[in-house]
Amino acid sequence: MQATRTPNSPSRPERRPDTCYINKLEIKEPAVKPRGEGRRPQRKGGSPIVPDAGGPAAAFRQERILQPSAPSRVLRSSGVVQDGVTFDYLIVGAGFAGSVLAERLARDAGRRVLLIDRRRHVGGNAYDEHDAAGVLVHRYGPHIFHTNSREVLSYLSRFTEWRAYEHRVLASVDGKLVPIPINLDTVNSLYGWSLTPEELGEYFARQAEPVERIRTSEDVVVSKIGRTLYEKFFRGYTRKHWGLDPAQLDASVAGRIPVRTDRDDRYFTDEYQCMPLHGYTRLFENMLDHPNITLELGVDYRDVIGSLRVGEIVYTGPVDEFFEHRFGRLPYRSLRFEHETYEVAQHQPVAVINYPQDRPYTRVTEYKHLTGQSHPRTSVSYEYALAEGEPYYPIPRPENAALYARYKALADATPGVHFAGRLGTYRYYNMDQVVGQALATYAKLRGAPSWVHVA
């Protein structure tokens, strides 16, 4: 199948692939020489790529990217959990929420932090690694960084340089690869038409079904584009991914995906869209490389909490698990990935292809599109949604929100424990929102006003 594009229709200006477009400022990424296959390129010194932000964000621009240590200290387990050492904070979970809070408390507040994760690596679900073929892959599926927050970007730029990247996704529908979110090219390619943007808007208006009150994801879609495109693009994919019909899901799920009448084929329209130049794991290693942070990997905090002396706890795991499911289990969706390597340089035209119709998996990701890595082979992952397994996505339904409200009340009444992150607050957050929440939580712990805003 080939992706198609309709001729003679308005086009968005092409952006040069070596330029990170940040707030309409063209900031060239640094040239990086190849360091050989199967290993990460060495970090370079120099100022991070950040916008010229003023106000509180300016403080983040004053520090240079952390230099590598050899060997990396943050990946060594210290064994201090048996030593009776006192820590100001125990942080459970080394994903974005836990790592940002560990870094701020250690570096900015001078606190001693013990960071524990039951996985044997940092980075949570954003963890990336070189596979057996030497291709850099995201073990837990694609993670695309995008944000409208200058503060979040400026903060993360202390720990990474950036590679320009705008995410584009195709959907396999009726034997064709067409852009998703739905736009002018999607409809024209699917039906062999040559509509203009104005004509497409009129077509959507004719197809749309009136909905008096938008309650569900089905309501959101059919009220915009009608039932035919809803069935082709949304219903099957949603059933596979969430295990529920769109009519059973909160409107916020489908509300995240726009519908366009122009040819803009970007999946996200955020002002800042980049990928960590050397990957997410390197970003986390830099973030956590501080003498006040002790990292224990492959450790369940419940196995050692009795032998620890800590002041306060920050918990980023599932909130219902912390309270031993006192009110019942909060529902989550889980994922399974099949990783494959192919003897070709490129397997598909874009990083992600969605399969809303006839395949058992929801999408296929080819990681070299995301990382920019040059390699004669390529690795992809096939993603399957599961009802059971490690929690990935809180399921947004009214009854689940009501159950979480009971856990939140219990969390608020638990002294000395602070909950953060997607699982700790049962919210369907993007990465930048998790970072923003963690920075706001740190400000609260320090008794300072929060200046971070993430839409």
Steps between C-alpha positions, in 0.01 A plus 500: 500500500621846424414825670332738257481877480248695302645744243397862451388566855641742757818377664671593822859624446755226545731528800867418479574176689812641673318789665305496824212744466451641846259790535571599138872526578719281280753332728745278319581172668871427542673273254581162654758271343416127484658304784442153358201269500362342813607769747377840602688805372697678770344812648639834400548806715347834420176676569178309448258591224237709678281793409592845624255481784482765767361493852540195722592279204818701452653337807496165324715635216795581722622142539676306228412150395644256751819329391524120490651312787685175446361264595147639530431526874123509472473146368686346796300361790663620821353258752432780748153369571664259742731760653246696707591831327259786560345673199289813484283351225419155370373525142331194352526480121782624273285618210452866415304593813734330746821600323407868465408519868819317599712741296330813636507385862866394474646778290285798585394425858811309610297206630623140521280288275459125465342419163364145466357321198403135472612499138873463437530826309420871528257688278177313562311434179719752314803271535691441177786263421700352214360162401705201389534650152632828637183695421380747764143403593241602758436184702149606603380655177551840333545806718479828310593819681275798426392792715370854505686573822822699472570423865484122454720510190752729669517273803557182298757678284735495796539127446487451124557655165214469254435355158231667289206269441135548406294185540294371208273197507326304226196276540442183301138535387332314214838386366652850491740691722350839571583778748360500851370732650250521217577787263442602138742241362341227711155540348616572146734200498246268658223579251698617196357851526653843444318707760621842607521589870171686472330206333633260761358721776164488328526120468573461869203723582267283288629178658500624860228375733350747747576413863319704760757441773849363442562225756701226331779459247245381245306824549815704434579331168156453343408859585799619295533263203210254508477126543673368185845641578442427868455131420804488269751685718385514861269226613716196423819660625335612823354156564843341458690759702257554787298178492189718496274655240548877455144539628628370837800735525522854627495772235855603594649197321381591150529868585880462489490431124416791269323494164635735232385634166849602382805286415676530834606141566683553830367284778570774755483876457690596816738793477800291603557162335838328542654171609790455744808493278658201673179337620287504813719272709795737459273788605406314820861405572598867480203605711580256780879541504525679834671400828182563701312236300533133587340270246378148571378307193327164493366568850138504615471768765262282699781251557730757659277772646521342846879542512510857368517827689339766283338836562230503231389284208421591140306220336453479120364147470132401484320679781263208563798266540651728766184460707485123431187543287292599801206616286561257213734512201515802272469382138800542268585388149825319442716443190709225346771561239647268241835638384634397161814590304501504118790483256407828334584861580132606511186295553221758475462862381436655844576415861151371585227331299165444672286196417138575592349221292624148436821438699518375860756765592417869530810651343849436367790729591833531319737673740767634265251765385487626860868475588658599168743210533683388187518121484482241219233305691180619664293396801126532549250414771150360464276628779218303657263635764419278799244497776747360755866568569717792598290817521552747213182703449239600757160437338299824489145408598273671756487201735882478497527871579263448793710212632819705465336785693475266799870415471591867458319587820694226674826623346433858607444378856827301511769718661852499363410329169466688170352344186608595149508376142254329271447203731526685828226745403308276257522746212558446129800736477746570220868505595521878518197508728666252735814718509289810564308325777826386661645851491178636651513231769856598582397864535225390738744297707725804525211729582564708188246615239482282190584679175480197270197481271437212262182507296 
